[in-house]
Amino acid sequence: MTQDVRRRVSNCFVLLDAENQVAGYYTFAAAGIPLADLPESLTKRLPRYPSLPAGLIGRLAVDRPHQRQGLGALLVVDAVARAVRAEPVIYALFVDAKDDQPAAFYARLGFHRLTSQSNRLFIPISEIANRLSEQET
Ligand SMILES: CC(C)(COP(=O)(O)OP(=O)(O)OC[C@H]1O[C@@H](n2cnc3c(N)ncnc32)[C@H](O)[C@@H]1OP(=O)(O)O)[C@@H](O)C(=O)NCCC(=O)NCCS
């Protein structure tokens, strides 16, 4: 992971607890999301590019004693905030959940399963922005 960061192929963001110990982390990289994998309800309003710019949450983990306290969700929100701020624009966030458990975690946060691969999930940034503006009104 350190090598990936050094080679500028992925970033790693770490959440520290009050004792400065690692409570959780995620890796984050620029990636492409194939248009063919997205549902037709979205692609009919999108340009016919082979893939769209996306942010890939590679690994995300919360240390066991800190699980189920909202920290995983907080790390995803942190990735969303970074995606919204990114100047080379990002269409969506996506993630490869390694099995059904983390897939359920991401689904709970509003991610959708990609049509072709059930444990690959995504969420368009515009959808998150709409949800946030609904909460403000
Ligand atoms: C998956 C993981 C990151 C979740 O982190 P967490 O801090 O425990 O999750 P949160 O407390 O932020 O939970 C957010 C929501 O997801 C739900 N959730 C959390 N873990 C879940 C799971 N394993 N299955 C289903 N839902 C889950 C929570 O109930 C919560 O919903 P709520 O607010 O309505 O109660 C953590 O369990 C983990 O590190 N697992 C091992 C590594 C892993 O599988 N990483 C995913 C890589 S693909």
The ligand as an SDF file (V2000), in Angstrom:
LIG
                    3D

 48 50  0  0  0  0  0  0  0  0999 V2000
  -17.5500   -3.1100    6.6080 C   0  0  0  0  0  0  0  0  0  0  0  0
  -16.9760   -2.1750    7.6630 C   0  0  0  0  0  0  0  0  0  0  0  0
  -15.9680   -1.1940    7.0360 C   0  0  0  0  0  0  0  0  0  0  0  0
  -18.1240   -1.3680    8.3120 C   0  0  0  0  0  0  0  0  0  0  0  0
  -17.5860   -0.4010    9.2190 O   0  0  0  0  0  0  0  0  0  0  0  0
  -18.3870    0.0560   10.5200 P   0  0  0  0  0  0  0  0  0  0  0  0
  -17.6610    1.2190   11.1300 O   0  0  0  0  0  0  0  0  0  0  0  0
  -18.6290   -1.1080   11.3960 O   0  0  0  0  0  0  0  0  0  0  0  0
  -19.7930    0.5030    9.8790 O   0  0  0  0  0  0  0  0  0  0  0  0
  -20.7640    1.6620   10.3990 P   0  0  0  0  0  0  0  0  0  0  0  0
  -20.8640    1.5740   11.8960 O   0  0  0  0  0  0  0  0  0  0  0  0
  -20.3420    2.9890    9.8490 O   0  0  0  0  0  0  0  0  0  0  0  0
  -22.1280    1.2230    9.7270 O   0  0  0  0  0  0  0  0  0  0  0  0
  -22.8210    2.0200    8.7550 C   0  0  0  0  0  0  0  0  0  0  0  0
  -24.1010    1.3330    8.3810 C   0  0  0  0  0  0  0  0  0  0  0  0
  -23.8250    0.0760    7.7340 O   0  0  0  0  0  0  0  0  0  0  0  0
  -24.3950   -1.0000    8.4850 C   0  0  0  0  0  0  0  0  0  0  0  0
  -23.4050   -2.0800    8.5260 N   0  0  0  0  0  0  0  0  0  0  0  0
  -22.1860   -2.0460    9.0880 C   0  0  0  0  0  0  0  0  0  0  0  0
  -21.5430   -3.2200    8.9140 N   0  0  0  0  0  0  0  0  0  0  0  0
  -22.4190   -4.0020    8.2220 C   0  0  0  0  0  0  0  0  0  0  0  0
  -22.3580   -5.3260    7.7520 C   0  0  0  0  0  0  0  0  0  0  0  0
  -21.2790   -6.1030    7.9380 N   0  0  0  0  0  0  0  0  0  0  0  0
  -23.4410   -5.8220    7.0920 N   0  0  0  0  0  0  0  0  0  0  0  0
  -24.5490   -5.0540    6.9080 C   0  0  0  0  0  0  0  0  0  0  0  0
  -24.6630   -3.7820    7.3250 N   0  0  0  0  0  0  0  0  0  0  0  0
  -23.6050   -3.2640    7.9800 C   0  0  0  0  0  0  0  0  0  0  0  0
  -24.6370   -0.4670    9.8770 C   0  0  0  0  0  0  0  0  0  0  0  0
  -25.7190   -1.1350   10.4760 O   0  0  0  0  0  0  0  0  0  0  0  0
  -24.9220    0.9960    9.6350 C   0  0  0  0  0  0  0  0  0  0  0  0
  -26.2750    1.2200    9.3150 O   0  0  0  0  0  0  0  0  0  0  0  0
  -27.1990    2.0230   10.3750 P   0  0  0  0  0  0  0  0  0  0  0  0
  -26.5550    3.3660   10.5260 O   0  0  0  0  0  0  0  0  0  0  0  0
  -28.5210    2.0700    9.7230 O   0  0  0  0  0  0  0  0  0  0  0  0
  -27.1500    1.2070   11.6130 O   0  0  0  0  0  0  0  0  0  0  0  0
  -16.2710   -2.9680    8.8150 C   0  0  0  0  0  0  0  0  0  0  0  0
  -17.1780   -3.9420    9.3030 O   0  0  0  0  0  0  0  0  0  0  0  0
  -14.9780   -3.6580    8.4030 C   0  0  0  0  0  0  0  0  0  0  0  0
  -13.9110   -3.0600    8.4810 O   0  0  0  0  0  0  0  0  0  0  0  0
  -15.0630   -4.9230    7.9800 N   0  0  0  0  0  0  0  0  0  0  0  0
  -13.9040   -5.6840    7.5870 C   0  0  0  0  0  0  0  0  0  0  0  0
  -13.2720   -5.1810    6.3210 C   0  0  0  0  0  0  0  0  0  0  0  0
  -14.2470   -5.1010    5.1660 C   0  0  0  0  0  0  0  0  0  0  0  0
  -15.0520   -6.0020    4.9540 O   0  0  0  0  0  0  0  0  0  0  0  0
  -14.1230   -3.9770    4.4220 N   0  0  0  0  0  0  0  0  0  0  0  0
  -14.8820   -3.7230    3.2170 C   0  0  0  0  0  0  0  0  0  0  0  0
  -13.9120   -3.8760    2.0710 C   0  0  0  0  0  0  0  0  0  0  0  0
  -14.7120   -4.2540    0.6030 S   0  0  0  0  0  0  0  0  0  0  0  0
  1  2  1  0
  2  3  1  0
  2  4  1  0
  2 36  1  0
  4  5  1  0
  5  6  1  0
  6  7  2  0
  6  8  1  0
  6  9  1  0
  9 10  1  0
 10 11  2  0
 10 12  1  0
 10 13  1  0
 13 14  1  0
 14 15  1  0
 15 16  1  0
 15 30  1  0
 16 17  1  0
 17 18  1  0
 17 28  1  0
 18 19  1  0
 18 27  1  0
 19 20  2  0
 20 21  1  0
 21 22  1  0
 21 27  2  0
 22 23  1  0
 22 24  2  0
 24 25  1  0
 25 26  2  0
 26 27  1  0
 28 29  1  0
 28 30  1  0
 30 31  1  0
 31 32  1  0
 32 33  2  0
 32 34  1  0
 32 35  1  0
 36 37  1  0
 36 38  1  0
 38 39  2  0
 38 40  1  0
 40 41  1  0
 41 42  1  0
 42 43  1  0
 43 44  2  0
 43 45  1  0
 45 46  1  0
 46 47  1  0
 47 48  1  0
M  END
$$$$
